[in-house]
Amino acid sequence: MRRCLELAKNGIGTTRPNPSVGAVVVYNDKIIGEGFTSPYGGPHAEVNAIRSVKDQGLLAKSTIYVTLEPCSHFGKTPPCSDLIVSKNIPNVVIGTIDTHSVVAGKGIEKLKSNGCNVVVGVLEEECKKHHKRFFTVQNKKRPFVILKWAETSNGFVAPKSKENQSPVWISNEYAKQLVHKWRAEEHAILVGTNTVLADNPKLNVRSWTGQNPVRIVLDRTLKLSSDLSIYDKTVKTIIVSQVEQENTNENLVYERINFESDVPKQLLEVLSKHKIQSVIIEGGSVTLQSFIDDNLWDEARVFIGNNNFEDGIKAPTLNGKLEKEEQLTNNILRTYLND
């Protein structure tokens, strides 16, 4: 199952709206086949793992391990539970049940009714954690929300003022590359007006390989200039404002909300409307704090730099469980979970 989880990581960012599942086929305590979910529309993990077995005759004496309950319904591809049954695989080990209403135990039921020996709950917490984006969408009806910022060792996210419209880096090059990796893994990235005005960010993937996230920009009165990078139409961008605006380009979409109350809740409703499965909230501090105050976040990733500002914009105040702390040369990365 640990190998399944390793494999499943390879599909993060490419399989949505499907979960990125990992699967291995074992015969006589040896892995004879393995696979993970293909990009959306392609074969699921179980199919790829079964197809990779050179001697298909061994399947009838094997065990298939999978991080998530095999599907039992027809979607873009046929049900994986049907394939397992048709290949006469006698043993199925599942990390966690799929909470999706069209699956939710039906895959397990089908396997058992066809004579399979099914074990459920192996490394269950690890599997649930891996499938956190998928489960959040299914169970909370909103995207998985990641808060991300960098702060100085004395608690500032930005200086009080600066001379030009470019980022002031608090974190180091290793942190910067890691952030671009995260962008390739998540479905969308969200920033506020002040962040765009201060830094003119591209919000795309450059120091890593992968898909660009959908850009979500808060611009209450549509005051951001059209010559800024977020308006380059190279990446789907959703501008959220209180002004009614016509949509004429599929890569530049306007959405209207009420900025007087419940802004984070309304934003997540907009993202759900566009079938966004996960979002990185990159700032600024006011935007980040609003999600914290409304308790609409799942994970926070905070870089602590080794520099100080004499004065500046204070970092958000976060109450969460510290999951882990990592050293990135002269920076620290702290990951928090919302209990």
C-alpha positions as CSV (number, residue, x, y, z in Angstrom):
1,M,0.0,0.0,0.0
2,R,2.9,2.4,0.6
3,R,4.0,1.7,-3.0
4,C,0.5,2.5,-4.1
5,L,0.7,5.8,-2.4
6,E,4.1,6.5,-4.0
7,L,2.6,5.8,-7.4
8,A,-0.5,7.8,-6.8
9,K,1.6,11.0,-6.3
10,N,2.5,10.9,-10.0
11,G,-1.0,11.7,-11.1
12,I,-1.6,14.7,-8.8
13,G,-2.6,17.7,-10.9
14,T,-3.5,15.8,-14.0
15,T,-6.4,13.5,-13.2
16,R,-9.0,15.9,-11.9
17,P,-11.9,15.7,-11.4
18,N,-10.9,12.0,-10.8
19,P,-8.8,11.2,-7.8
20,S,-5.2,10.3,-8.4
21,V,-5.1,6.6,-7.3
22,G,-2.2,4.1,-7.1
23,A,-2.5,0.4,-7.6
24,V,-0.1,-2.6,-7.5
25,V,-0.7,-6.3,-8.3
26,V,1.2,-8.8,-6.1
27,Y,1.9,-12.5,-6.7
28,N,3.8,-14.6,-4.1
29,D,4.8,-11.4,-2.2
30,K,6.3,-9.8,-5.3
31,I,4.9,-6.8,-7.2
32,I,4.2,-8.0,-10.8
33,G,2.3,-5.0,-12.0
34,E,1.7,-1.4,-11.0
35,G,0.0,1.8,-12.2
36,F,-1.6,5.1,-11.3
37,T,-4.5,7.1,-12.7
38,S,-4.0,8.5,-16.2
39,P,-4.9,12.1,-17.1
40,Y,-8.6,12.6,-17.1
41,G,-10.4,10.5,-19.7
42,G,-7.7,7.8,-19.7
43,P,-7.5,4.5,-17.8
44,H,-7.7,4.3,-14.0
45,A,-5.0,3.0,-11.8
46,E,-6.4,-0.5,-11.6
47,V,-6.5,-0.8,-15.4
48,N,-3.0,0.4,-15.8
49,A,-1.7,-1.9,-13.1
50,I,-3.5,-5.0,-14.5
51,R,-2.4,-4.2,-18.0
52,S,1.2,-4.0,-16.9
53,V,1.3,-7.6,-15.7
54,K,3.2,-9.6,-18.3
55,D,1.8,-13.0,-17.5
56,Q,-1.9,-12.4,-17.3
57,G,-2.5,-16.0,-16.1
58,L,-1.0,-15.0,-12.7
59,L,-3.9,-12.6,-12.1
60,A,-6.1,-15.4,-10.9
61,K,-3.7,-16.1,-8.1
62,S,-2.8,-12.5,-7.2
63,T,-3.8,-9.7,-4.9
64,I,-4.5,-6.1,-6.1
65,Y,-3.8,-3.3,-3.7
66,V,-5.4,0.1,-4.4
67,T,-5.5,3.4,-2.4
68,L,-9.2,4.0,-3.1
69,E,-12.2,1.8,-3.5
70,P,-12.5,0.7,-7.2
71,C,-15.3,2.4,-9.0
72,S,-18.5,0.5,-9.9
73,H,-20.1,2.9,-12.4
74,F,-19.6,3.8,-16.0
75,G,-18.0,7.3,-16.6
76,K,-15.4,8.1,-19.2
77,T,-14.2,4.5,-18.6
78,P,-15.9,1.2,-17.6
79,P,-16.0,0.2,-13.9
80,C,-12.7,-1.0,-12.4
81,S,-14.6,-3.4,-10.1
82,D,-15.9,-5.2,-13.3
83,L,-12.4,-5.5,-14.6
84,I,-11.1,-7.0,-11.4
85,V,-13.9,-9.5,-11.4
86,S,-13.4,-10.4,-15.1
87,K,-9.7,-11.1,-14.5
88,N,-10.6,-13.4,-11.6
89,I,-8.4,-11.6,-9.2
90,P,-9.2,-13.3,-5.9
91,N,-8.0,-10.7,-3.3
92,V,-8.5,-7.0,-3.2
93,V,-6.9,-4.7,-0.5
94,I,-8.3,-1.2,-0.3
95,G,-6.8,1.8,1.5
96,T,-10.1,3.7,2.0
97,I,-13.7,3.7,0.9
98,D,-14.7,6.2,-1.8
99,T,-17.3,8.6,-0.3
100,H,-18.6,9.7,-3.8
101,S,-22.3,9.0,-3.9
102,V,-22.1,6.9,-7.0
103,V,-19.4,4.6,-5.4
104,A,-19.6,4.7,-1.6
105,G,-19.3,1.0,-0.9
106,K,-20.9,-0.2,-4.1
107,G,-17.5,-1.2,-5.6
108,I,-16.7,-3.3,-2.5
109,E,-20.2,-4.8,-2.6
110,K,-19.8,-5.8,-6.2
111,L,-16.4,-7.4,-5.6
112,K,-17.6,-9.4,-2.6
113,S,-20.8,-10.6,-4.4
114,N,-18.5,-12.0,-7.1
115,G,-16.4,-14.0,-4.6
116,C,-13.5,-11.6,-4.0
117,N,-11.8,-11.5,-0.6
118,V,-11.8,-7.8,0.2
119,V,-9.8,-6.1,2.9
120,V,-10.5,-2.4,3.6
121,G,-8.6,0.2,5.7
122,V,-4.9,-0.6,5.1
123,L,-3.0,2.6,5.8
124,E,-6.4,4.3,5.8
125,E,-5.4,7.6,7.3
126,E,-2.5,8.0,4.8
127,C,-4.8,7.2,1.9
128,K,-7.4,9.7,3.1
129,K,-4.7,12.3,3.4
130,H,-3.5,11.6,-0.1
131,H,-7.1,11.9,-1.5
132,K,-7.8,15.0,0.5
133,R,-8.7,17.2,-2.5
134,F,-11.2,14.6,-3.8
135,F,-12.8,14.0,-0.4
136,T,-13.1,17.7,0.4
137,V,-15.0,18.3,-2.9
138,Q,-17.2,15.3,-2.2
139,N,-17.9,15.9,1.5
140,K,-17.7,19.6,2.0
141,K,-18.9,20.7,-1.5
142,R,-16.1,23.2,-1.9
143,P,-12.4,23.1,-3.1
144,F,-9.6,22.0,-0.9
145,V,-8.1,25.3,0.5
146,I,-4.4,25.8,1.0
147,L,-3.1,29.0,2.5
148,K,0.5,29.9,1.6
149,W,2.7,32.8,2.6
150,A,6.3,33.7,3.5
151,E,7.1,35.8,6.5
152,T,10.3,37.3,7.9
153,S,11.7,36.0,11.2
154,N,10.1,39.0,12.9
155,G,6.6,38.3,11.4
156,F,6.1,40.5,8.3
157,V,4.9,39.4,4.9
158,A,5.9,42.6,3.1
159,P,7.7,45.9,3.8
160,K,5.7,49.0,4.5
161,S,6.7,50.4,1.1
162,K,9.0,49.6,-1.8
163,E,10.5,51.4,-4.8
164,N,9.2,49.3,-7.7
165,Q,6.4,46.9,-8.8
166,S,8.3,43.6,-8.3
167,P,8.2,41.0,-5.5
168,V,10.4,41.4,-2.4
169,W,11.6,37.9,-1.8
170,I,11.5,36.7,1.8
171,S,12.0,33.0,1.0
172,N,15.0,31.5,-0.9
173,E,15.3,29.8,-4.3
174,Y,14.5,26.4,-3.0
175,A,11.2,27.6,-1.6
176,K,10.4,29.4,-4.9
177,Q,10.9,26.2,-6.8
178,L,8.7,24.3,-4.3
179,V,6.0,26.9,-4.7
180,H,6.0,26.3,-8.5
181,K,5.7,22.6,-7.9
182,W,2.6,23.3,-5.8
183,R,1.1,25.4,-8.5
184,A,1.5,22.5,-10.9
185,E,-0.3,20.2,-8.4
186,E,-3.3,22.5,-7.5
187,H,-6.2,23.5,-9.6
188,A,-6.2,27.3,-8.9
189,I,-4.4,30.1,-7.3
190,L,-6.0,33.1,-5.7
191,V,-4.6,36.6,-4.9
192,G,-6.1,39.9,-3.9
193,T,-5.9,43.3,-5.6
194,N,-3.0,44.7,-3.5
195,T,-0.8,41.7,-4.3
196,V,-1.3,42.2,-8.0
197,L,-0.7,46.0,-7.7
198,A,2.5,45.4,-5.6
199,D,4.1,42.5,-7.5
200,N,2.4,42.2,-11.0
201,P,2.7,38.4,-10.6
202,K,2.2,35.9,-13.5
203,L,0.9,33.2,-11.2
204,N,2.0,30.5,-13.6
205,V,4.4,27.5,-13.4
206,R,7.9,28.4,-14.4
207,S,10.4,26.7,-12.1
208,W,8.7,23.3,-12.5
209,T,7.0,21.3,-15.2
210,G,3.2,21.0,-15.2
211,Q,-0.1,22.6,-15.9
212,N,-0.7,26.2,-15.0
213,P,-3.3,26.8,-12.3
214,V,-6.5,28.8,-13.0
215,R,-5.8,32.3,-11.8
216,I,-8.4,33.8,-9.4
217,V,-8.0,37.6,-8.8
218,L,-10.0,39.8,-6.4
219,D,-10.6,43.2,-7.9
220,R,-13.6,44.8,-6.2
221,T,-13.9,47.9,-8.4
222,L,-12.0,46.6,-11.5
223,K,-9.2,49.1,-10.9
224,L,-6.4,46.8,-12.1
225,S,-4.9,47.9,-15.3
226,S,-5.3,45.6,-18.4
227,D,-1.6,45.7,-19.1
228,L,-0.8,43.6,-16.0
229,S,0.3,40.0,-16.4
230,I,-2.9,38.6,-15.1
231,Y,-4.7,40.0,-18.2
232,D,-2.4,38.3,-20.7
233,K,-5.0,35.5,-21.5
234,T,-2.3,32.8,-21.6
235,V,-4.0,31.1,-18.6
236,K,-7.7,30.9,-17.6
237,T,-8.2,33.8,-15.3
238,I,-11.3,34.6,-13.2
239,I,-11.7,38.2,-12.1
240,V,-14.0,38.5,-9.1
241,S,-15.5,42.0,-8.5
242,Q,-18.7,43.7,-7.5
243,V,-19.2,45.1,-11.0
244,E,-21.3,43.4,-13.6
245,Q,-19.0,42.7,-16.6
246,E,-19.7,40.8,-19.9
247,N,-17.6,37.7,-20.6
248,T,-16.2,37.6,-24.2
249,N,-13.1,35.4,-23.8
250,E,-13.0,31.9,-22.4
251,N,-9.6,32.6,-20.8
252,L,-10.8,35.8,-19.1
253,V,-14.0,35.3,-17.0
254,Y,-15.7,37.9,-14.8
255,E,-17.7,36.8,-11.7
256,R,-19.7,39.2,-9.5
257,I,-20.0,38.8,-5.7
258,N,-21.1,41.0,-2.8
259,F,-18.0,42.3,-1.0
260,E,-19.9,43.5,2.0
261,S,-20.0,40.1,3.8
262,D,-19.0,36.4,3.6
263,V,-16.5,37.0,0.9
264,P,-14.5,33.7,1.4
265,K,-17.7,31.7,1.3
266,Q,-18.8,33.4,-1.9
267,L,-15.4,32.9,-3.5
268,L,-15.5,29.2,-2.8
269,E,-19.0,29.1,-4.4
270,V,-17.6,30.8,-7.5
271,L,-14.8,28.2,-7.6
272,S,-17.2,25.4,-7.2
273,K,-19.3,26.8,-10.0
274,H,-16.2,26.5,-12.2
275,K,-15.5,22.9,-10.8
276,I,-12.3,24.0,-9.1
277,Q,-11.1,21.1,-6.9
278,S,-8.3,22.9,-5.0
279,V,-6.9,26.4,-4.6
280,I,-3.8,28.0,-3.2
281,I,-4.6,31.3,-1.4
282,E,-1.4,33.3,-2.0
283,G,-2.4,36.6,-0.5
284,G,-2.2,39.2,0.6
285,S,-2.4,39.2,4.3
286,V,-6.0,40.6,4.4
287,T,-7.3,37.9,2.0
288,L,-5.5,35.2,3.9
289,Q,-6.8,36.3,7.2
290,S,-10.4,36.4,5.9
291,F,-10.2,32.7,5.1
292,I,-8.7,32.0,8.5
293,D,-11.3,34.1,10.4
294,D,-14.2,32.3,8.5
295,N,-12.6,28.9,9.2
296,L,-12.6,28.1,5.4
297,W,-9.1,26.5,5.1
298,D,-7.7,23.0,5.2
299,E,-3.9,23.4,5.1
300,A,-1.4,26.3,5.6
301,R,2.1,26.3,4.3
302,V,4.3,29.0,5.8
303,F,7.8,29.9,4.9
304,I,9.9,31.6,7.6
305,G,12.8,33.6,6.1
306,N,16.0,34.5,7.8
307,N,15.6,38.2,7.2
308,N,13.8,41.0,9.0
309,F,11.9,44.2,8.1
310,E,12.0,47.1,10.4
311,D,8.3,47.7,9.7
312,G,5.8,46.2,7.3
313,I,2.6,44.3,6.8
314,K,2.1,41.7,9.6
315,A,1.7,38.1,8.8
316,P,-1.7,36.5,9.2
317,T,-2.6,35.0,12.7
318,L,-3.2,31.3,12.4
319,N,-4.6,28.8,14.8
320,G,-4.0,25.3,13.5
321,K,-2.2,22.1,14.2
322,L,1.5,22.1,13.3
323,E,1.9,18.9,11.2
324,K,5.5,19.2,10.3
325,E,8.5,21.6,10.2
326,E,11.2,21.3,7.5
327,Q,14.5,23.1,7.0
328,L,15.1,24.5,3.5
329,T,18.8,25.6,3.9
330,N,18.3,29.0,5.6
331,N,14.5,28.9,5.5
332,I,11.9,27.0,7.5
333,L,8.7,25.5,6.1
334,R,5.9,24.9,8.5
335,T,2.8,23.0,7.5
336,Y,-0.4,23.4,9.5
337,L,-3.7,21.5,9.4
338,N,-7.1,22.9,10.3
339,D,-8.5,20.6,12.9
